[in-house]
Amino acid sequence: MPTDIQIAQAATLTDIRDVARKLSVHEDDLILYGKYKAKLPLNLYDPEKAEQSKVILVTAISPTPAGEGKTTTSIGLAEGMNRIGFQTTVVLREPSLGPVFGIKGGATGGGHAQVLPMEDINLHFTGDFAAIEKAHNLLAALIDNELHQKPSTLNLDGRTVLWKRVMDMNDRSLRNVIVGLGGTGSGMPREAGFDITAASEVMAILCMANDRNDLKHRLGNIFIGFTYDKQPVFARDLKAEGAMAALLKDAIKPNLVQTMEGNPAIIHGGPFANIAQGTNTVIATRMAMSLSDYVVTEAGFGADLGAEKFLDIKCQSAGIKPAAVVVVATVRALKYHGGADPKTLTEPNPEAVSKGLPNLEKHLENIALFGLPAVVCINTFTHDTEAEISLIRERCQHLGAEVVLGEHWALGGAGCEKLAYTVIDKINTTGHLFKPLYRWDQPIVEKITTIATRIYGATDVHFSSQAQKDLRRIKKLGMQHLPICMAKTQKSLSDDPKKIGRPENFSIHIREIELAAGAGFIIPITGNMMRMPGLPATPAAVHIDIDEEGTIKGLF
């Protein structure tokens, strides 16, 4: 059986100018990056046209470490919708090099439901991540320069600075470092560290910004620390926002590529969903809405993370009203949540599937909390059995949920036509009932508790002494009106990755609470969440190579 990269490399690509014509975008408006990639100018956004477009969100049940195929399903659904006559664009996040070379591999779909050119997108693409990294680290350099210069113009207390540097690679050795060693000419020694670029607040800001002016304003709002007399210091106090925005001059423009079947795909931004908001940029989504009748987009990890943040943060901020949700489920993930040994997930085990179904049930309940219709897509694998699939169908029918078999990995858009018809029918027979889970103006503790109890199923929430201190700081800064972006493990509905399935009678423990004032949200951190992942025992990088002709191998 050919691998994903072999399938991608065997595909015949369409000139990106021809792909753009499907969106009625003239080639003179494209900023070309070779024959198969281009950036789109911001002036293509049309609010009136966007208002008529319908957005379909693809989410999933709680995943296994390998992921359950939201991106593959998103691409397959967009292909299927185009095949049956509905003009559709898929809008996705950009892959991070951390997972690409770590445990998960690339993020361009799989099989015959991929976006192309696969190797370029998974590696450096158009340089957006590099620009975000440089803008973030410029602010870090300006902060350390402010601490070094005497007298300091801002009287900044270095002990209160929480801004780290970033790098788009999994490197656990950089989580905690000491900077400024080497004498008085090398700066002020202090504890610092690195996060992965996908966890950068600059990434979150780029994804939340409406336009260049909003981007610059948000960059200026980044909270840095306090002065020695306890006054807050922001990036605008360092006059950093102009230069940072200049570095993001091209990164703010969405990227146009293509699907395996030559349909348009817009890929832009890449925040993680367990430590950030987990969706592509507002600009990319709105632009796709301006250019297409239907937009398919995905939100990272399960519906408890990416979907909740998409609906409560991005949609509220950008004024987007989604029309329907697709919940991706796999037989292997349900076995995992039913207690099966991860090493045996390819072996038939109907009993484990049955025990894992409450996880799917909870995610469907979560989507219903937002008033949205949901369709379950079973992302199929060759080792799935009819007995296992029948159990999922029966439970979904009992719950009143539509369920469709997705065969997009093997068949591309043809394997998603039934899903496309089902989703269109849901949209046409269901009014726009979308409602957020909470109001932004509710107290912080109330917003956190609402998410923990209603989305995760927790009985209560415990706040550490540090979290309570952080709450007081946020209130003092007047930022309590911001929405909540929970940092939580993706492996469980709870904050304990070992509690699989649908846990009951558990508490959520808030260790600390960070403020992303520029991005515009509050980040409660649960459990042992890390913003700089490490590599596994056998990283994906060891399988990747390039030959004398420049052909990349081993990328998946």
HELIX and SHEET records of a PDB file:
HELIX    1   1 ASP A    4  ALA A   10  1                                   7    
HELIX    2   2 ILE A   16  ARG A   21  1                                   6    
HELIX    3   3 GLU A   27  ASP A   29  5                                   3    
HELIX    4   4 LEU A   42  LEU A   44  5                                   3    
HELIX    5   5 PRO A   47  GLN A   52  1                                   6    
HELIX    6   6 LYS A   70  ARG A   83  1                                  14    
HELIX    7   7 LEU A   97  PHE A  101  1                                   5    
HELIX    8   8 MET A  118  ASN A  122  1                                   5    
HELIX    9   9 ASP A  128  HIS A  148  1                                  21    
HELIX   10  10 GLY A  158  THR A  160  5                                   3    
HELIX   11  11 ARG A  172  LEU A  174  5                                   3    
HELIX   12  12 THR A  184  SER A  186  5                                   3    
HELIX   13  13 THR A  197  ALA A  199  5                                   3    
HELIX   14  14 GLU A  201  MET A  208  1                                   8    
HELIX   15  15 ARG A  212  GLY A  220  1                                   9    
HELIX   16  16 ALA A  235  LEU A  238  5                                   4    
HELIX   17  17 GLU A  241  LEU A  247  1                                   7    
HELIX   18  18 VAL A  282  LEU A  291  1                                  10    
HELIX   19  19 ALA A  303  ALA A  307  3                                   5    
HELIX   20  20 GLU A  308  LYS A  309  1                                   2    
HELIX   21  21 PHE A  310  LYS A  314  3                                   5    
HELIX   22  22 CYS A  315  ALA A  318  1                                   4    
HELIX   23  23 VAL A  331  HIS A  337  1                                   7    
HELIX   24  24 PRO A  342  THR A  344  5                                   3    
HELIX   25  25 PRO A  350  LEU A  369  1                                  20    
HELIX   26  26 GLU A  386  LEU A  399  1                                  14    
HELIX   27  27 HIS A  408  LEU A  411  1                                   4    
HELIX   28  28 GLY A  412  CYS A  416  5                                   5    
HELIX   29  29 GLU A  417  THR A  429  1                                  13    
HELIX   30  30 ILE A  444  THR A  450  1                                   7    
HELIX   31  31 ILE A  451  TYR A  456  3                                   6    
HELIX   32  32 SER A  465  LYS A  476  1                                  12    
HELIX   33  33 ALA A  540  HIS A  543  5                                   4    
SHEET    1   A 5 ILE A  31  LEU A  32  0                                        
SHEET    2   A 5 ALA A  38  LYS A  39 -1                                        
SHEET    3   A 5 ASN A 255  THR A 259 -1                                        
SHEET    4   A 5 ALA A 113  LEU A 116 -1                                        
SHEET    5   A 5 GLY A 109  GLY A 110 -1                                        
SHEET    1   B10 ILE A  31  LEU A  32  0                                        
SHEET    2   B10 ALA A  38  LYS A  39 -1                                        
SHEET    3   B10 ASN A 255  THR A 259 -1                                        
SHEET    4   B10 PRO A 264  ILE A 267 -1                                        
SHEET    5   B10 THR A  88  LEU A  92  1                                        
SHEET    6   B10 TYR A 294  GLU A 298  1                                        
SHEET    7   B10 LYS A  54  ALA A  60  1                                        
SHEET    8   B10 ALA A 324  ALA A 329  1                                        
SHEET    9   B10 ALA A 374  ASN A 379  1                                        
SHEET   10   B10 GLU A 402  GLY A 406  1                                        
SHEET    1   C 2 ARG A 165  MET A 167  0                                        
SHEET    2   C 2 PHE A 194  ILE A 196  1                                        
SHEET    1   D 2 VAL A 177  VAL A 179  0                                        
SHEET    2   D 2 ARG A 190  ALA A 192 -1                                        
SHEET    1   E 2 PHE A 223  PHE A 226  0                                        
SHEET    2   E 2 PRO A 232  PHE A 234 -1                                        
SHEET    1   F 3 ASP A 460  PHE A 463  0                                        
SHEET    2   F 3 SER A 507  ALA A 516  1                                        
SHEET    3   F 3 PHE A 521  THR A 526 -1                                        
SHEET    1   G 2 ASP A 545  ILE A 546  0                                        
SHEET    2   G 2 ILE A 552  LYS A 553 -1                                        
END                                                                             
